Amino acid sequence: MAQSRPAAAPWWRSAVIYQVYVRSFADGDGDGTGDLAGVRARLPYLAELGVDALWFTPWYVSPLKDGGYDVADYRAIDPAFGTLAEAEKLIAEARELGIRTIVDVVPNHVSDQHPWFRAALAAGPGSPERELFHFRPGRGPDGDLPPNDWPSQFVGSTEPVWTPLPDGDWYLHLFTPEQPDLNWAHPAVRQEHEDILRFWFERGVAGVRIDSAALLAKDPALTDLADAPDPHPFVDRDELHDIYRSWRTVADDYDGVFVGEVWLPDPERFARYLRPDELHTAFNFAFLSCPWDAGRLRASIDTTLAEHAPVGAPATWVLCNHDITRTVTRYGCADTGFDFAAKTFGTPTDLALGTRRARAAALLSLALPGAVYVYQGEELGLPEADIPLDRIQDPMHARSGGTDPGRDGCRVPLPWEAGAPHAGFGAQEEPWLPQPAGWAAYAADRQAADPGSMLALYRRAIALRPEFGDGPLTWLPAPEGVLAFTRAPGVSCVVNLADAPADLPGHTELLLASGPLDPDGRLPKDTAAWLRA
């Protein structure tokens, strides 16, 4: 009797997922704003890159006060991007190319233009409509003090998280005043979001990314942070897990997948979100923010794998995203880690050094066990752009009093064609954010013709990635400053972060390297290689 073959692991456990920031990806109608038509036209590029899925940051109707994370209608596409029918076509066309779609849901808050919030403002204090949010009278003799002392979730912001209304109520917004927080203790809020999940699963999406996943539940008493350090009044509260168990039953009906944005320093608390009946995956921010240092990277990798092991969840690896300084710029700075609080104008960087390290980091991350996220333009080696002060749109800049440059520098529209207007992003109007001088040098068409380009490296690495198999990571003996590991018998990854070239372990084939070996066949500093033993 023939033995049955083991079932294949779910696609999401080892996927390469490409993040699309629609507004800056490709402009199909020439109005200066990226749109779904632009994405559809570039699907062959994404298929050639070899990615398994696309994660779209919010494409819903929004006033765009915070890059679309202020949602006014989850069941409609913002007219600047296209229509719901076009989104359905995009999901279907991508799937025909073997590419799945992940949408972004922002459950902590909505836009102040959302029908629920507009109704709450009109209804007045004590109304049922206001119970869907967090409305409270002010403190102090005249009610002119905020209801509590909670801080903004925009790092560096000195702005309050409560906004007063003429009727005496204040409303809570952990982010901007245009993003009022929902009351997740209200059953209508829970039901609405489960209906939203079903709406998008019915349209063929394969998964949902959950924004600010650890912030939804609030202390019912809205206790001052100073008086309630443990448990935290609005971060990582135990009530969240019941919410996500309920969500999981919805996802399971459609074979859908969740990825949570969970920023938590406690590995044990983090792992709770990844129990088998909750979220499937969560972003690994410790690796993203880790400096370019062999010891710290190895510790981050070991910690990540260890905290996922008890719940059997796959790790995720990401080097940057729409909120984070671009990799080639960050790795060229004196401080190669990332901290929102440390962002300033004018930080010097060595782009040649940063690019060399980013190429090595690409091979490192793509060799690790789990899923990998690639932020649009990362495969082109785009640097962080300096945005003129009068063009900055990110609210982090304004809410910091102008000290934080904001996140627009990593959101600049992509360069597609070196010889086309606006580097091929769109043919007519100037892009919504200005492209720096020399941006065309990074254009996809130019890199596609260059076998040594960053794009060529990513295409080759993603194609070769299955060579590593789906086994666990095993560290190999290596000199100080060198990371070496294997995932499958006979295939290894070596990354040299030491100051001197490193001898490669015995091998029969050099599968891929992030840069050329030295004349003696050694691996130079800030270079990675994939080897077959």
VEXDREN-2710 file (C-alpha; in Angstrom, 1 decimal):
% VEXDREN-2710
k/r/px/py/pz
1/MET/0.0/0.0/0.0
2/ALA/1.5/3.3/-1.0
3/GLN/2.2/5.8/1.7
4/SER/0.3/9.1/1.6
5/ARG/2.4/12.2/1.1
6/PRO/2.4/14.7/4.0
7/ALA/0.1/17.7/3.4
8/ALA/1.8/20.8/2.1
9/ALA/2.3/23.5/4.7
10/PRO/-0.2/26.5/4.3
11/TRP/1.1/29.0/1.8
12/TRP/1.3/31.8/4.4
13/ARG/3.8/30.0/6.6
14/SER/6.7/30.7/4.1
15/ALA/5.3/33.3/1.8
16/VAL/7.0/36.4/0.3
17/ILE/4.5/39.2/0.7
18/TYR/4.9/42.5/-1.1
19/GLN/3.5/45.6/0.6
20/VAL/1.7/48.0/-1.8
21/TYR/1.2/51.6/-0.6
22/VAL/-1.3/52.3/-3.4
23/ARG/-1.0/56.1/-3.4
24/SER/2.7/55.8/-4.3
25/PHE/2.9/52.6/-6.3
26/ALA/1.8/53.5/-9.9
27/ASP/-0.5/56.2/-11.3
28/GLY/-2.8/54.7/-14.0
29/ASP/-4.8/57.8/-14.8
30/GLY/-2.1/60.4/-14.6
31/ASP/-3.5/62.6/-11.8
32/GLY/-0.4/62.3/-9.6
33/THR/-1.9/59.7/-7.2
34/GLY/-1.3/56.0/-7.4
35/ASP/-4.4/53.9/-8.0
36/LEU/-5.7/50.4/-8.6
37/ALA/-5.4/50.9/-12.4
38/GLY/-1.6/51.4/-11.9
39/VAL/-1.3/48.3/-9.7
40/ARG/-3.2/46.2/-12.3
41/ALA/-0.9/47.4/-15.0
42/ARG/2.1/46.4/-13.0
43/LEU/0.9/42.9/-12.0
44/PRO/3.3/41.2/-14.5
45/TYR/6.2/43.0/-12.8
46/LEU/5.1/41.6/-9.4
47/ALA/4.6/38.1/-10.9
48/GLU/8.1/38.3/-12.3
49/LEU/9.5/39.4/-8.9
50/GLY/8.0/36.1/-7.7
51/VAL/6.0/37.3/-4.7
52/ASP/3.2/35.1/-3.2
53/ALA/0.8/37.8/-2.0
54/LEU/0.2/41.5/-2.0
55/TRP/-0.6/43.4/1.2
56/PHE/-2.5/46.7/0.4
57/THR/-2.4/49.5/3.0
58/PRO/-5.9/51.0/3.3
59/TRP/-7.5/51.7/0.0
60/TYR/-10.9/52.6/1.5
61/VAL/-12.8/55.9/1.3
62/SER/-10.8/58.3/3.6
63/PRO/-10.0/62.0/4.0
64/LEU/-6.4/60.8/4.1
65/LYS/-5.5/62.7/7.2
66/ASP/-3.2/59.8/8.2
67/GLY/-2.4/58.1/4.9
68/GLY/-5.7/56.3/4.7
69/TYR/-5.6/54.9/8.2
70/ASP/-8.6/57.2/8.9
71/VAL/-11.3/55.1/7.3
72/ALA/-14.7/56.6/6.5
73/ASP/-16.2/53.6/4.7
74/TYR/-14.8/50.0/4.7
75/ARG/-17.1/48.8/1.9
76/ALA/-16.0/51.3/-0.7
77/ILE/-12.7/52.2/-2.5
78/ASP/-11.6/55.8/-2.2
79/PRO/-12.3/57.5/-5.6
80/ALA/-8.7/58.6/-5.8
81/PHE/-7.7/54.9/-6.1
82/GLY/-10.6/53.5/-8.1
83/THR/-13.8/51.6/-7.5
84/LEU/-14.9/48.5/-5.6
85/ALA/-15.5/46.7/-9.0
86/GLU/-11.9/47.5/-9.9
87/ALA/-10.6/46.2/-6.6
88/GLU/-12.5/42.9/-7.3
89/LYS/-10.9/42.7/-10.7
90/LEU/-7.5/43.3/-9.2
91/ILE/-7.9/40.6/-6.6
92/ALA/-9.0/38.2/-9.3
93/GLU/-6.3/39.1/-11.8
94/ALA/-3.6/38.8/-9.2
95/ARG/-4.9/35.4/-8.2
96/GLU/-4.7/34.2/-11.8
97/LEU/-1.0/35.0/-11.6
98/GLY/-0.7/33.0/-8.4
99/ILE/-0.7/36.1/-6.2
100/ARG/-3.0/36.4/-3.2
101/THR/-4.3/39.6/-1.7
102/ILE/-4.2/40.8/1.9
103/VAL/-6.2/43.9/2.9
104/ASP/-5.6/46.2/5.8
105/VAL/-8.2/46.7/8.6
106/VAL/-7.9/49.5/11.2
107/PRO/-10.1/48.4/14.1
108/ASN/-8.9/50.8/16.8
109/HIS/-10.5/53.9/15.2
110/VAL/-12.3/55.3/12.3
111/SER/-12.3/58.7/10.5
112/ASP/-14.2/61.6/12.0
113/GLN/-16.1/61.5/8.7
114/HIS/-17.4/58.0/9.3
115/PRO/-21.2/58.0/9.5
116/TRP/-21.1/56.6/13.1
117/PHE/-19.0/59.5/14.4
118/ARG/-21.0/62.1/12.5
119/ALA/-24.1/60.7/14.1
120/ALA/-22.5/60.7/17.5
121/LEU/-21.6/64.4/17.2
122/ALA/-25.1/65.2/16.2
123/ALA/-26.8/63.2/18.9
124/GLY/-25.2/64.9/21.9
125/PRO/-24.0/63.8/25.4
126/GLY/-25.4/60.6/26.8
127/SER/-26.8/59.3/23.5
128/PRO/-26.6/55.7/22.3
129/GLU/-24.6/57.0/19.3
130/ARG/-21.8/58.2/21.5
131/GLU/-21.6/54.8/23.2
132/LEU/-19.8/53.5/20.1
133/PHE/-16.9/55.7/21.0
134/HIS/-15.2/57.1/24.1
135/PHE/-17.0/60.3/25.0
136/ARG/-16.5/61.7/28.6
137/PRO/-17.0/65.0/30.3
138/GLY/-13.9/67.0/31.1
139/ARG/-12.3/67.1/34.5
140/GLY/-11.7/70.1/36.7
141/PRO/-14.2/72.7/38.1
142/ASP/-15.2/73.9/34.6
143/GLY/-14.7/70.6/32.8
144/ASP/-11.8/72.1/30.8
145/LEU/-9.3/69.4/31.6
146/PRO/-9.0/66.1/29.6
147/PRO/-10.7/63.1/31.1
148/ASN/-7.4/61.3/31.7
149/ASP/-3.6/61.5/31.2
150/TRP/-3.2/59.1/28.3
151/PRO/-0.3/59.9/25.8
152/SER/-0.5/60.0/22.1
153/GLN/0.6/56.9/20.1
154/PHE/2.5/59.2/17.8
155/VAL/6.0/59.0/19.3
156/GLY/7.3/62.4/20.2
157/SER/3.9/64.0/20.0
158/THR/3.0/66.5/22.7
159/GLU/-0.6/66.8/21.5
160/PRO/-3.5/65.6/23.7
161/VAL/-5.5/62.4/22.9
162/TRP/-8.7/64.1/24.0
163/THR/-10.6/66.8/22.0
164/PRO/-13.2/68.9/23.7
165/LEU/-16.6/69.6/22.1
166/PRO/-18.9/72.7/22.7
167/ASP/-21.4/70.5/24.5
168/GLY/-19.0/69.6/27.3
169/ASP/-18.0/66.1/26.2
170/TRP/-14.5/65.2/25.1
171/TYR/-13.7/62.3/22.8
172/LEU/-10.7/59.9/22.8
173/HIS/-8.3/59.5/19.9
174/LEU/-5.0/57.8/20.5
175/PHE/-3.8/59.1/17.1
176/THR/-5.0/62.3/15.4
177/PRO/-8.3/64.1/16.3
178/GLU/-9.6/63.0/12.9
179/GLN/-9.3/59.3/14.2
180/PRO/-11.7/58.8/17.1
181/ASP/-11.2/55.5/18.9
182/LEU/-14.0/53.0/18.9
183/ASN/-15.5/51.4/22.0
184/TRP/-14.7/47.7/21.7
185/ALA/-16.8/46.9/24.7
186/HIS/-19.9/47.7/22.6
187/PRO/-21.4/44.6/20.7
188/ALA/-22.2/46.7/17.6
189/VAL/-18.6/47.5/17.1
190/ARG/-17.6/43.9/17.3
191/GLN/-20.4/42.9/14.9
192/GLU/-19.6/45.6/12.4
193/HIS/-16.0/44.5/12.1
194/GLU/-16.9/40.8/11.8
195/ASP/-19.2/41.8/8.9
196/ILE/-16.4/43.8/7.3
197/LEU/-14.1/40.8/7.5
198/ARG/-16.8/38.7/5.7
199/PHE/-17.3/41.4/3.1
200/TRP/-13.7/41.3/2.0
201/PHE/-13.3/37.5/2.3
202/GLU/-16.4/37.2/0.1
203/ARG/-14.5/39.3/-2.5
204/GLY/-11.6/36.9/-2.6
205/VAL/-9.0/38.3/-0.3
206/ALA/-6.8/35.7/1.3
207/GLY/-6.0/37.6/4.4
208/VAL/-6.3/40.7/6.6
209/ARG/-3.5/42.7/8.2
210/ILE/-4.7/44.2/11.6
211/ASP/-3.4/47.7/12.3
212/SER/-2.5/48.6/15.9
213/ALA/-3.8/45.2/17.0
214/ALA/-2.9/45.6/20.6
215/LEU/-4.7/48.9/21.3
216/LEU/-8.4/48.1/20.8
217/ALA/-9.5/47.3/24.3
218/LYS/-9.6/50.1/26.9
219/ASP/-9.9/50.1/30.6
220/PRO/-13.7/50.8/31.1
221/ALA/-12.9/53.3/33.8
222/LEU/-10.4/55.1/31.5
223/THR/-8.0/55.1/34.5
224/ASP/-5.0/57.5/34.4
225/LEU/-1.9/55.8/33.1
226/ALA/0.0/57.1/36.2
227/ASP/-2.5/55.2/38.4
228/ALA/-2.7/52.0/36.4
229/PRO/0.7/50.9/35.2
230/ASP/-0.3/47.2/35.2
231/PRO/-2.5/46.1/33.5
232/HIS/-2.0/48.9/31.0
233/PRO/-5.2/50.9/30.5
234/PHE/-5.1/50.6/26.7
235/VAL/-2.2/48.4/25.5
236/ASP/-2.3/44.6/25.4
237/ARG/-5.4/44.1/27.5
238/ASP/-6.6/40.5/28.1
239/GLU/-10.0/41.4/26.6
240/LEU/-8.4/41.5/23.2
241/HIS/-8.0/37.8/22.9
242/ASP/-11.7/37.1/23.0
243/ILE/-12.1/39.6/20.1
244/TYR/-9.5/37.8/18.0
245/ARG/-10.9/34.3/18.8
246/SER/-14.2/35.5/17.5
247/TRP/-12.4/36.9/14.4
248/ARG/-10.6/33.6/13.9
249/THR/-13.9/31.8/13.5
250/VAL/-14.8/34.2/10.7
251/ALA/-11.4/33.7/8.9
252/ASP/-11.7/29.9/9.2
253/ASP/-14.9/30.0/7.3
254/TYR/-13.0/31.3/4.3
255/ASP/-9.6/29.8/4.9
256/GLY/-8.4/33.3/5.6
257/VAL/-5.2/34.5/7.3
258/PHE/-4.5/37.2/9.8
259/VAL/-1.3/39.2/10.4
260/GLY/-1.3/41.5/13.4
261/GLU/0.7/44.7/13.9
262/VAL/1.7/43.9/17.5
263/TRP/4.4/46.0/19.1
264/LEU/5.1/44.4/22.4
265/PRO/8.4/44.0/24.3
266/ASP/7.3/41.0/26.3
267/PRO/7.8/37.8/24.2
268/GLU/5.4/35.7/26.2
269/ARG/2.6/38.3/25.9
270/PHE/3.4/38.7/22.2
271/ALA/3.0/34.9/21.7
272/ARG/-0.4/34.9/23.2
273/TYR/-1.8/36.6/20.0
274/LEU/-0.5/33.7/18.0
275/ARG/-2.2/30.8/19.8
276/PRO/-3.9/28.4/17.3
277/ASP/-7.3/29.9/17.8
278/GLU/-6.2/33.6/17.4
279/LEU/-4.0/35.3/14.8
280/HIS/-2.0/33.3/12.3
281/THR/1.0/35.6/12.3
282/ALA/2.3/38.9/13.6
283/PHE/4.9/41.3/12.5
284/ASN/8.4/40.9/14.0
285/PHE/9.4/44.4/14.8
286/ALA/12.4/43.4/16.9
287/PHE/14.2/42.2/13.8
288/LEU/13.2/45.3/11.8
289/SER/14.6/47.7/14.4
290/CYS/17.8/45.6/15.2
291/PRO/21.1/47.3/14.4
292/TRP/23.5/45.9/11.8
293/ASP/25.5/43.9/14.3
294/ALA/26.1/40.1/14.1
295/GLY/25.6/39.4/17.8
296/ARG/22.4/41.4/18.1
297/LEU/20.9/40.0/14.8
298/ARG/21.6/36.5/15.9
299/ALA/20.0/37.2/19.3
300/SER/17.0/38.7/17.6
301/ILE/16.6/35.7/15.3
302/ASP/16.9/33.3/18.2
303/THR/14.5/35.2/20.4
304/THR/12.0/35.5/17.5
305/LEU/12.0/31.8/16.8
306/ALA/11.9/30.9/20.4
307/GLU/8.8/33.0/21.1
308/HIS/7.0/31.6/18.1
309/ALA/7.8/27.9/18.9
310/PRO/5.5/27.3/21.8
311/VAL/2.4/28.2/19.7
312/GLY/3.6/26.8/16.4
313/ALA/3.3/30.0/14.6
314/PRO/5.7/31.0/11.8
315/ALA/7.9/34.1/12.3
316/THR/7.7/37.1/9.9
317/TRP/10.8/39.0/8.8
318/VAL/10.6/42.6/7.5
319/LEU/13.3/45.2/7.0
320/CYS/11.1/48.3/6.5
321/ASN/7.6/49.4/5.7
322/HIS/5.5/52.5/5.1
323/ASP/6.3/53.8/8.6
324/ILE/10.0/53.0/8.8
325/THR/13.1/54.7/7.4
326/ARG/14.1/52.9/4.2
327/THR/16.7/50.2/4.7
328/VAL/19.6/51.5/2.6
329/THR/19.4/54.9/4.4
330/ARG/19.1/53.4/7.9
331/TYR/22.0/50.9/7.3
332/GLY/24.2/53.8/6.2
333/CYS/23.8/55.8/9.4
334/ALA/26.0/55.7/12.4
335/ASP/23.0/54.2/14.3
336/THR/21.7/51.4/12.2
337/GLY/18.8/50.5/14.4
338/PHE/15.4/52.2/14.3
339/ASP/13.5/54.1/16.9
340/PHE/10.7/56.5/16.2
341/ALA/11.8/58.8/19.0
342/ALA/15.3/59.2/17.4
343/LYS/14.2/60.4/14.0
344/THR/15.5/63.8/13.2
345/PHE/16.1/66.0/10.2
346/GLY/19.6/65.9/8.6
347/THR/20.9/62.6/9.9
348/PRO/23.9/61.8/7.8
349/THR/24.1/58.5/5.9
350/ASP/26.5/56.7/3.6
351/LEU/24.2/55.3/0.8
352/ALA/26.9/53.1/-0.7
353/LEU/27.5/51.4/2.6
354/GLY/23.8/51.2/3.4
355/THR/23.1/49.7/0.0
356/ARG/25.8/47.0/0.4
357/ARG/24.3/46.1/3.8
358/ALA/20.8/46.1/2.5
359/ARG/21.7/43.7/-0.2
360/ALA/23.2/41.4/2.4
361/ALA/20.2/41.8/4.7
362/ALA/17.9/40.8/1.8
363/LEU/19.6/37.5/1.5
364/LEU/19.7/37.1/5.3
365/SER/15.9/37.7/5.7
366/LEU/14.9/35.6/2.7
367/ALA/16.9/32.6/4.1
368/LEU/15.2/32.6/7.5
369/PRO/12.3/30.3/8.3
370/GLY/8.9/31.9/8.1
371/ALA/7.3/34.6/5.9
372/VAL/9.1/37.6/4.5
373/TYR/7.6/41.0/3.8
374/VAL/9.0/43.3/1.1
375/TYR/8.0/47.0/1.1
376/GLN/7.5/48.4/-2.3
377/GLY/10.7/50.0/-3.6
378/GLU/12.9/47.9/-1.3
379/GLU/13.6/45.6/-4.3
380/LEU/14.8/48.8/-6.1
381/GLY/17.1/49.9/-3.3
382/LEU/15.3/53.2/-2.9
383/PRO/16.7/55.5/-0.2
384/GLU/14.7/57.6/2.2
385/ALA/13.9/60.9/0.5
386/ASP/14.1/64.4/2.0
387/ILE/10.7/66.0/1.6
388/PRO/10.5/69.9/1.4
389/LEU/8.9/71.2/4.5
390/ASP/5.9/72.7/2.6
391/ARG/5.2/69.3/1.0
392/ILE/5.2/67.1/4.2
393/GLN/1.8/65.6/4.7
394/ASP/2.4/63.1/7.5
395/PRO/0.7/64.2/10.8
396/MET/3.6/62.9/12.8
397/HIS/5.6/65.9/11.6
398/ALA/3.0/68.5/12.7
399/ARG/2.1/66.7/16.0
400/SER/5.8/66.7/17.0
401/GLY/6.0/70.4/16.7
402/GLY/8.0/70.1/13.5
403/THR/10.9/68.2/15.0
404/ASP/10.0/64.8/13.5
405/PRO/10.5/64.6/9.7
406/GLY/7.6/62.2/9.5
407/ARG/7.1/59.1/7.4
408/ASP/6.7/60.7/3.9
409/GLY/10.3/60.1/3.1
410/CYS/9.7/56.3/2.6
411/ARG/6.4/56.9/0.7
412/VAL/7.7/58.7/-2.3
413/PRO/6.1/57.5/-5.6
414/LEU/8.1/54.7/-7.3
415/PRO/10.3/55.2/-10.3
416/TRP/9.3/52.8/-13.2
417/GLU/10.9/54.1/-16.4
418/ALA/14.0/56.1/-16.4
419/GLY/13.2/58.2/-19.5
420/ALA/9.5/58.9/-18.8
421/PRO/8.0/61.9/-17.0
422/HIS/8.1/61.6/-13.3
423/ALA/10.2/58.4/-13.7
424/GLY/7.3/56.6/-15.1
425/PHE/5.1/56.9/-12.0
426/GLY/2.4/58.8/-14.0
427/ALA/2.4/60.5/-17.3
428/GLN/0.8/63.8/-16.5
429/GLU/0.4/65.5/-13.2
430/GLU/3.3/65.9/-10.7
431/PRO/3.2/63.1/-8.1
432/TRP/1.5/63.8/-4.7
433/LEU/4.9/63.7/-3.1
434/PRO/7.9/65.1/-4.9
435/GLN/10.5/62.6/-6.3
436/PRO/14.1/63.6/-5.5
437/ALA/16.6/64.6/-8.2
438/GLY/18.1/61.5/-9.6
439/TRP/15.2/59.2/-8.7
440/ALA/15.2/57.9/-12.3
441/ALA/18.5/56.2/-11.6
442/TYR/16.5/53.6/-9.5
443/ALA/13.9/53.0/-12.2
444/ALA/12.7/49.4/-12.5
445/ASP/13.3/49.3/-16.3
446/ARG/16.9/50.3/-15.9
447/GLN/17.5/47.8/-13.1
448/ALA/15.7/45.0/-15.0
449/ALA/18.5/45.3/-17.7
450/ASP/21.3/45.2/-15.1
451/PRO/22.2/41.7/-13.7
452/GLY/24.0/43.4/-10.8
453/SER/21.1/45.6/-9.7
454/MET/19.1/45.3/-6.5
455/LEU/16.0/44.2/-8.5
456/ALA/18.0/41.4/-10.1
457/LEU/19.2/40.3/-6.7
458/TYR/15.7/40.2/-5.3
459/ARG/14.3/38.3/-8.3
460/ARG/17.0/35.7/-8.1
461/ALA/16.8/35.3/-4.3
462/ILE/13.0/34.9/-4.3
463/ALA/13.3/32.3/-7.1
464/LEU/16.0/30.4/-5.2
465/ARG/14.4/30.7/-1.8
466/PRO/12.7/27.2/-1.9
467/GLU/16.2/25.7/-1.9
468/PHE/16.2/26.3/1.9
469/GLY/13.2/24.0/2.3
470/ASP/10.9/24.3/5.3
471/GLY/13.1/22.9/8.0
472/PRO/14.3/24.6/11.2
473/LEU/17.3/26.9/11.4
474/THR/20.6/25.4/12.6
475/TRP/23.5/27.7/13.3
476/LEU/26.9/26.6/11.9
477/PRO/30.3/27.3/13.4
478/ALA/31.6/30.7/12.2
479/PRO/34.2/33.4/13.2
480/GLU/33.1/36.3/15.3
481/GLY/31.1/38.8/13.3
482/VAL/29.9/36.1/10.8
483/LEU/26.4/34.6/10.8
484/ALA/26.1/31.1/9.2
485/PHE/23.2/28.7/9.3
486/THR/21.5/26.0/7.3
487/ARG/17.8/25.3/6.8
488/ALA/18.0/22.2/4.6
489/PRO/20.7/19.6/4.3
490/GLY/23.4/21.0/2.1
491/VAL/22.2/24.6/1.7
492/SER/23.5/27.4/3.9
493/CYS/23.5/31.2/4.3
494/VAL/26.6/33.1/5.4
495/VAL/26.6/36.8/6.2
496/ASN/29.8/38.6/7.0
497/LEU/29.4/41.6/9.4
498/ALA/33.1/41.4/10.6
499/ASP/35.7/44.0/9.5
500/ALA/37.8/41.5/7.5
501/PRO/36.9/39.1/4.7
502/ALA/35.7/35.7/5.8
503/ASP/36.5/32.3/4.4
504/LEU/33.5/30.5/3.1
505/PRO/32.6/27.0/4.5
506/GLY/33.1/24.1/2.2
507/HIS/30.7/24.1/-0.7
508/THR/30.1/22.8/-4.2
509/GLU/28.2/25.8/-5.6
510/LEU/27.8/29.4/-4.9
511/LEU/24.1/29.8/-5.4
512/LEU/23.9/33.6/-4.9
513/ALA/25.9/36.4/-3.3
514/SER/24.9/39.9/-2.5
515/GLY/28.2/41.2/-3.9
516/PRO/31.4/39.8/-5.5
517/LEU/33.8/37.7/-3.5
518/ASP/37.3/39.0/-3.1
519/PRO/40.2/37.8/-5.3
520/ASP/40.9/35.0/-2.8
521/GLY/37.3/33.7/-2.9
522/ARG/36.5/35.1/0.5
523/LEU/33.3/36.8/1.5
524/PRO/33.9/40.6/2.0
525/LYS/32.5/42.7/4.8
526/ASP/28.8/43.4/4.7
527/THR/28.2/40.7/2.1
528/ALA/26.0/37.6/2.2
529/ALA/26.2/34.3/0.3
530/TRP/23.9/31.3/-0.3
531/LEU/25.9/28.0/-0.7
532/ARG/25.3/24.4/-1.6
533/ALA/27.5/22.1/0.3
END
